[in-house]
């Protein structure tokens, strides 16, 4: 396992909710990351995030790690949930709130 894959695995393992995104929730750098972080924030639970624009290795490595070609990517309890479209669908159906509420505080 490469260093970047080990780092991503550690981040995902240490954070029950983690969003890999372009920018930050306060200053998103793309519309997809903005919508994904807003949907997650609206669920009322704190979440970790990684700004992939700050680390080109993570930016490419996360695509390999989850076998998912786009960013943002959301992981809950170590499992890839998906990208922006899936996050928004889950938010609209109420499944995203259920998923984050099921995590032990």
Secondary structure, 3 states (H helix, E strand, C coil): CCHHHHHHHHHHHHCCEEEEECECCCCECCHHHHHHHHHHHHCCCCCEEEEHHHCHHHHHHHHHHCCCCCCCEEEECCEEEECHHHHHHHHHHCHHHHHHHCCCC
